[in-house]
Amino acid sequence: MALLEIKNLEVQFPLGRKTLQAIHGLSFDLDKGERLGIVGESGAGKSVAAFSILKLIARPGRISGGEVIFDGQDLALLSQEEMRHIRGNRISMIFQDPMMTLNPVLTVGTQMTECLKAHRDISDSDAKRIAIDKLAEVKIPSPQERFGNYPHQLSGGMRQRVVIAIALLTDPAVIIADEPTTALDVTIQAEIMGLMLDLCRDHGVALMLITHDLAVVSQVTQKICVLYAGRLAEQGPTRTLIAAPKHPYTRGLVKALPQQNVPGTRLYQIPGSMPTLDDVPPGCAFNPRCSFADDRCRREVPEPRQIGTHLVACHHAETVAAA
């Protein structure tokens, strides 16, 4: 059995007399030590899926169906008090903006030791020692000095390293990283992703990497889930999904990678934009942007089906794969 299993997850947001469906029957799993990428444009449902796992969806949003099985336990059924033993302990999360994650009026050391003492019966001296060890592990220079610094005294890349160190404090089984390098420049992005990859390998931690950047997940993950309008579009091993996508949306994302274009030519972009939750078209949500769409696509929602090593939600997956 997988370490983390998402089964037919449904997430809703009541809005006046209407109910907006943010996630539709989403299923995927994550094994111990495995690295999974969740990919899609803004509005695809990536972050909502991640927040659902940790029961962090803001009200009135709610999990309206499905299961979130972690280590044999359905997290969707747990109370907030019971989730405190899981959240930040067995499952850690790294958010995209470290300045929003870290408390600006508390030192790095205070925030790290508070996290440790919330989940463990531990002395102040032991908590400080573990915190400094973790700061050193994420390659922060002079960790003892940084332990006493405030977040504003650190660079953006340094702050994100602190956030990663906090995520590792309790030796979690899973780390969920939601766009962890968005606020950083390109060279720092590469350093942070390399660091996360090494740490996950060294500690045997499973990683769920949420991003809109297919190039990043292709370098870090072992398998990819592509989401569109709250539904699974395609799922499969990273190498084959990048090399031979079977869903038109995945195909468009791959074609949009700069390295796929001939130098000097216009970059490819998928026409149109992601629909809003209150304006999802009937049938396949991608049909207004899809060159393969026909009347069936505009009428019927495609169910995910197995094609080789991929799970694909497209009526014309075989045609797309051969194109």
C-alpha positions as CSV (number, residue, x, y, z in Angstrom):
1,M,0.0,0.0,0.0
2,A,1.2,3.5,-0.9
3,L,2.3,5.9,1.9
4,L,-0.2,8.5,0.7
5,E,-3.3,7.7,-1.4
6,I,-5.8,10.3,-2.7
7,K,-9.0,8.5,-3.7
8,N,-11.8,10.3,-5.7
9,L,-11.1,13.6,-3.9
10,E,-13.9,16.2,-4.2
11,V,-13.6,19.8,-2.9
12,Q,-16.3,22.4,-3.0
13,F,-16.7,26.1,-2.3
14,P,-20.2,27.3,-1.6
15,L,-20.8,30.7,-3.1
16,G,-24.2,32.2,-2.4
17,R,-26.8,30.0,-4.0
18,K,-24.2,28.2,-6.1
19,T,-21.6,25.6,-5.2
20,L,-18.3,25.8,-7.1
21,Q,-16.5,22.5,-7.6
22,A,-12.7,23.0,-7.3
23,I,-11.6,19.4,-7.4
24,H,-13.4,16.6,-9.3
25,G,-12.7,13.0,-8.4
26,L,-9.0,13.4,-8.2
27,S,-6.9,10.2,-7.4
28,F,-3.2,9.7,-7.2
29,D,-0.7,8.0,-4.8
30,L,2.8,8.6,-3.4
31,D,5.1,5.9,-2.2
32,K,7.7,6.2,0.5
33,G,10.7,8.2,-0.8
34,E,9.0,8.9,-4.1
35,R,9.0,12.3,-5.8
36,L,5.7,13.4,-7.5
37,G,5.1,16.5,-9.5
38,I,1.7,18.2,-9.6
39,V,1.6,20.4,-12.7
40,G,-0.9,22.8,-14.3
41,E,-1.6,26.5,-14.9
42,S,-2.9,28.9,-12.2
43,G,-6.4,27.8,-11.4
44,A,-5.9,24.1,-12.2
45,G,-6.5,23.1,-8.6
46,K,-2.9,22.2,-7.6
47,S,-2.7,24.1,-4.3
48,V,-6.3,23.2,-3.4
49,A,-5.4,19.6,-3.7
50,A,-2.4,20.1,-1.4
51,F,-4.3,22.1,1.2
52,S,-7.0,19.4,1.2
53,I,-4.4,16.8,2.2
54,L,-3.5,18.8,5.3
55,K,-7.1,20.1,5.9
56,L,-6.0,23.7,5.4
57,I,-8.8,24.7,3.0
58,A,-10.3,28.0,4.2
59,R,-14.0,28.0,5.0
60,P,-16.6,27.8,3.5
61,G,-14.5,25.4,1.3
62,R,-14.7,21.8,2.3
63,I,-13.8,18.3,1.3
64,S,-17.1,17.0,0.0
65,G,-16.1,13.5,-1.0
66,G,-13.3,11.0,-1.3
67,E,-10.5,9.8,0.9
68,V,-7.0,11.0,1.9
69,I,-5.3,7.9,3.2
70,F,-2.0,8.5,4.9
71,D,-0.2,5.5,6.5
72,G,-3.5,3.6,6.5
73,Q,-5.5,6.5,8.1
74,D,-8.1,8.7,6.4
75,L,-7.1,12.2,7.2
76,A,-10.4,13.6,5.9
77,L,-12.1,12.1,8.9
78,L,-9.8,13.6,11.5
79,S,-10.6,16.6,13.7
80,Q,-8.3,19.7,13.6
81,E,-6.9,18.6,17.0
82,E,-6.0,15.2,15.6
83,M,-4.5,16.8,12.5
84,R,-2.0,18.7,14.7
85,H,-0.2,15.4,15.2
86,I,0.1,14.9,11.4
87,R,0.5,18.5,10.1
88,G,4.0,19.8,10.5
89,N,5.1,16.5,12.0
90,R,4.5,13.5,9.7
91,I,3.6,15.7,6.7
92,S,5.4,19.1,6.3
93,M,4.6,21.8,3.8
94,I,6.9,24.4,2.1
95,F,5.0,27.5,0.8
96,Q,6.1,29.6,-2.1
97,D,6.9,32.8,-0.3
98,P,9.1,32.4,2.7
99,M,8.4,36.0,4.0
100,M,4.7,34.9,4.3
101,T,5.7,31.7,6.1
102,L,8.2,33.1,8.6
103,N,7.1,35.3,11.4
104,P,8.9,38.7,11.0
105,V,9.0,39.5,14.7
106,L,10.5,36.2,15.9
107,T,14.0,35.0,15.3
108,V,14.7,32.0,13.1
109,G,15.8,30.1,16.2
110,T,12.6,30.8,18.1
111,Q,10.4,29.7,15.2
112,M,12.4,26.5,14.8
113,T,12.5,25.5,18.5
114,E,8.7,26.3,18.9
115,C,8.0,23.9,16.0
116,L,10.1,21.1,17.7
117,K,8.5,21.7,21.1
118,A,5.0,21.6,19.6
119,H,5.5,18.1,18.4
120,R,8.1,16.6,20.8
121,D,8.8,16.5,24.5
122,I,12.2,18.1,24.3
123,S,14.5,20.4,26.3
124,D,15.4,23.9,25.1
125,S,19.1,22.9,24.7
126,D,18.2,19.8,22.6
127,A,15.8,21.8,20.4
128,K,18.5,24.4,19.8
129,R,21.0,21.7,18.9
130,I,18.7,20.0,16.4
131,A,17.7,23.4,14.9
132,I,21.3,24.4,14.3
133,D,22.1,21.0,12.8
134,K,19.2,21.4,10.4
135,L,20.4,24.9,9.4
136,A,23.8,23.4,8.7
137,E,22.2,20.6,6.7
138,V,20.5,23.0,4.3
139,K,23.9,24.6,3.8
140,I,23.3,27.9,5.6
141,P,26.7,29.4,6.5
142,S,27.4,30.2,10.2
143,P,24.2,28.4,11.4
144,Q,24.7,29.4,15.0
145,E,24.7,33.1,14.0
146,R,21.7,32.6,11.7
147,F,19.8,30.9,14.5
148,G,19.6,34.3,16.2
149,N,18.7,36.3,13.1
150,Y,15.3,37.7,12.1
151,P,13.9,36.8,8.7
152,H,14.5,40.3,7.3
153,Q,18.2,39.9,7.9
154,L,18.4,37.0,5.5
155,S,18.3,36.9,1.7
156,G,15.4,35.3,-0.2
157,G,17.3,32.2,-0.9
158,M,18.5,32.0,2.7
159,R,14.9,32.4,4.0
160,Q,13.7,29.6,1.8
161,R,16.5,27.4,3.1
162,V,15.3,28.2,6.6
163,V,11.8,27.1,5.6
164,I,13.1,23.8,4.2
165,A,15.1,23.3,7.5
166,I,11.9,23.8,9.5
167,A,10.1,21.3,7.2
168,L,12.8,18.7,8.0
169,L,12.9,19.3,11.8
170,T,10.5,16.6,12.8
171,D,11.8,14.0,10.2
172,P,8.5,13.9,8.2
173,A,7.5,11.1,5.9
174,V,6.2,13.5,3.3
175,I,7.0,17.1,2.2
176,I,4.6,19.1,0.1
177,A,6.3,21.9,-1.6
178,D,3.9,24.5,-3.2
179,E,5.8,26.5,-5.8
180,P,8.9,26.7,-3.5
181,T,11.1,28.7,-5.9
182,T,8.6,31.2,-7.4
183,A,9.9,34.2,-5.4
184,L,13.5,33.5,-6.2
185,D,15.8,34.3,-9.2
186,V,16.7,31.6,-11.6
187,T,20.2,30.7,-10.2
188,I,18.9,30.5,-6.6
189,Q,15.9,28.4,-7.9
190,A,18.4,25.8,-9.2
191,E,20.3,25.7,-5.9
192,I,17.1,25.3,-3.9
193,M,15.7,22.5,-6.1
194,G,19.0,20.7,-6.0
195,L,19.1,21.0,-2.2
196,M,15.6,19.6,-1.8
197,L,16.3,16.7,-4.1
198,D,19.5,15.8,-2.2
199,L,17.7,16.1,1.2
200,C,14.8,13.9,0.1
201,R,17.2,11.2,-1.2
202,D,19.3,11.3,2.0
203,H,16.3,11.1,4.4
204,G,14.1,8.9,2.3
205,V,11.4,11.5,2.4
206,A,8.5,11.5,-0.2
207,L,8.2,14.8,-2.0
208,M,5.1,16.3,-3.6
209,L,6.2,19.2,-5.8
210,I,3.5,21.6,-6.9
211,T,4.5,23.9,-9.8
212,H,3.4,25.4,-13.1
213,D,7.0,24.8,-14.5
214,L,7.2,21.5,-16.3
215,A,11.0,22.0,-16.8
216,V,11.5,22.0,-13.0
217,V,9.5,18.8,-12.4
218,S,11.3,17.0,-15.3
219,Q,14.6,17.4,-13.4
220,V,13.3,16.5,-9.9
221,T,10.4,14.1,-10.0
222,Q,9.8,10.4,-10.9
223,K,6.2,10.8,-11.9
224,I,3.9,13.7,-12.9
225,C,0.2,14.4,-12.4
226,V,-1.1,17.1,-14.8
227,L,-4.3,18.9,-13.6
228,Y,-6.7,21.0,-15.6
229,A,-9.8,22.8,-14.1
230,G,-9.7,20.6,-11.0
231,R,-9.5,17.3,-12.9
232,L,-6.7,14.9,-13.7
233,A,-5.7,15.3,-17.3
234,E,-2.7,12.9,-17.4
235,Q,-0.5,11.0,-15.0
236,G,2.6,8.9,-15.7
237,P,6.3,8.4,-15.3
238,T,8.2,11.7,-15.8
239,R,10.4,10.7,-18.6
240,T,7.6,9.2,-20.8
241,L,5.1,11.9,-20.0
242,I,7.6,14.6,-21.2
243,A,8.8,12.6,-24.2
244,A,5.4,11.2,-25.3
245,P,2.4,13.1,-23.8
246,K,-1.0,11.6,-24.6
247,H,-3.3,14.5,-23.5
248,P,-3.5,17.6,-25.7
249,Y,-3.0,19.8,-22.6
250,T,0.2,18.0,-21.5
251,R,1.3,18.2,-25.2
252,G,0.8,22.0,-25.1
253,L,2.7,22.4,-21.9
254,V,5.6,20.4,-23.3
255,K,5.6,22.4,-26.6
256,A,5.6,25.6,-24.5
257,L,9.0,24.8,-22.9
258,P,11.5,27.3,-24.3
259,Q,14.0,24.5,-25.1
260,Q,11.4,22.9,-27.4
261,N,11.5,25.9,-29.7
262,V,13.8,26.8,-32.6
263,P,16.0,29.7,-31.6
264,G,14.7,33.0,-33.1
265,T,11.2,31.7,-33.5
266,R,8.1,32.8,-31.5
267,L,7.5,30.7,-28.3
268,Y,4.6,28.4,-28.5
269,Q,1.6,29.1,-26.2
270,I,-1.6,27.2,-25.6
271,P,-4.5,29.4,-27.0
272,G,-7.0,30.8,-24.5
273,S,-6.9,30.5,-20.7
274,M,-7.9,28.3,-17.8
275,P,-11.7,28.6,-17.2
276,T,-12.9,30.0,-13.8
277,L,-14.7,27.7,-11.4
278,D,-18.1,29.3,-12.3
279,D,-17.6,29.1,-16.0
280,V,-16.3,25.6,-16.8
281,P,-17.5,24.5,-20.2
282,P,-19.6,21.3,-20.6
283,G,-17.9,18.1,-21.6
284,C,-14.1,18.2,-21.5
285,A,-13.1,21.5,-19.8
286,F,-10.1,21.8,-22.2
287,N,-12.3,21.5,-25.4
288,P,-12.4,25.3,-26.2
289,R,-8.5,25.4,-26.3
290,C,-8.0,22.0,-28.0
291,S,-7.3,21.4,-31.7
292,F,-8.5,17.7,-31.3
293,A,-11.9,18.6,-29.9
294,D,-15.1,17.4,-31.5
295,D,-18.8,17.2,-30.6
296,R,-18.2,14.3,-28.2
297,C,-15.6,16.4,-26.3
298,R,-18.1,19.2,-26.0
299,R,-20.7,16.8,-24.6
300,E,-19.0,14.1,-22.5
301,V,-16.5,14.5,-19.7
302,P,-13.7,12.0,-20.4
303,E,-12.9,9.6,-17.6
304,P,-9.2,8.7,-16.9
305,R,-8.2,5.5,-18.6
306,Q,-5.0,3.5,-18.7
307,I,-2.9,3.8,-21.9
308,G,0.4,2.1,-21.5
309,T,2.1,3.5,-18.4
310,H,-0.1,6.7,-18.5
311,L,-3.6,7.5,-17.0
312,V,-5.2,9.8,-19.5
313,A,-8.5,11.7,-19.4
314,C,-9.0,12.3,-23.2
315,H,-11.4,10.8,-25.8
316,H,-8.6,11.1,-28.4
317,A,-5.6,10.1,-26.4
318,E,-4.4,7.6,-29.1
319,T,-4.7,10.2,-31.8
320,V,-2.8,12.8,-29.7
321,A,0.0,10.2,-28.9
322,A,0.4,9.5,-32.6
323,A,0.4,13.2,-33.7
